[in-house]
Amino acid sequence: DAKTTQPPSMDCAEGRAANLPCNHSTISGNEYVYWYRQIHSQGPQYIIHGLKNNETNEMASLIITEDRKSSTLILPHATLRDTAVYYCIVSYFGNEKLTFGTGTRLTIIP
Amino acid sequence: DVKVTQSSRYLVKRTGEKVFLECVQDMDHENMFWYRQDPGLGLRLIYFSYDVKMKEKGDIPEGYSVSREKKERFSLILESASTNQTSMYLCASSNVGGRYEQYFGPGTRLTVT
């Protein structure tokens, strides 16, 4: 699986959009980008995934660049409950094993 | 809702003890996983199972074994606990043929003294 690079930490004001970047320059053509988050004292939770098209669900939007070498997870109106560690993972669809890195610690500031 | 439960939230064991961590999922998922999480190292896969009685080593299997006798239950075994196995242990499950989204339990914080 391709390796990902994320900033170790970020802050965002409550009510603003939180934009979390991820670099995956060695991604191959059929590898997907997955995002999970882990709120303190809980297990990780799936957020969204995508291949090359932008994706949106009730939790977030995923923007993948045209060359697929980077992506951005967008939380459109961040709340205090969005404070968590966010993991960007690249993996083949159907690969049961996901490699979690150390993620980005996002802190939402009141 | 998918539910993954782990037998204990906190566990304290002595060096050399045999330790069992239990995980149960209620969604008939084929795949189950055990991870450990340590500060600065993220989540690391210990073992996973893709069917009853089937298992595959993850990235750090040394010092651990697993058992899956029933589809809903996946056990992690520390044959002789050591202090370097003090960690947060997370269990997860996923379905084959769906989004391959992994559902996680709340974790067991194990302390080996």
Chai-1 contact restraints between the chains, C-beta under 6 A:
chainA,res_idxA,chainB,res_idxB,connection_type,confidence,min_distance_angstrom,max_distance_angstrom,comment,restraint_id
A,G43,B,L90,contact,1.0,0.0,6.0,A-B,restraint_1
A,G43,B,F104,contact,1.0,0.0,6.0,A-B,restraint_2
A,G43,B,G105,contact,1.0,0.0,6.0,A-B,restraint_3
A,G43,B,P106,contact,1.0,0.0,6.0,A-B,restraint_4
A,G43,B,G107,contact,1.0,0.0,6.0,A-B,restraint_5
A,P44,B,F104,contact,1.0,0.0,6.0,A-B,restraint_6
A,Y46,B,E101,contact,1.0,0.0,6.0,A-B,restraint_7
A,E96,B,N31,contact,1.0,0.0,6.0,A-B,restraint_8
A,K97,B,L45,contact,1.0,0.0,6.0,A-B,restraint_9
A,F100,B,G42,contact,1.0,0.0,6.0,A-B,restraint_10
A,F100,B,L43,contact,1.0,0.0,6.0,A-B,restraint_11
A,G101,B,G42,contact,1.0,0.0,6.0,A-B,restraint_12
A,T102,B,G42,contact,1.0,0.0,6.0,A-B,restraint_13
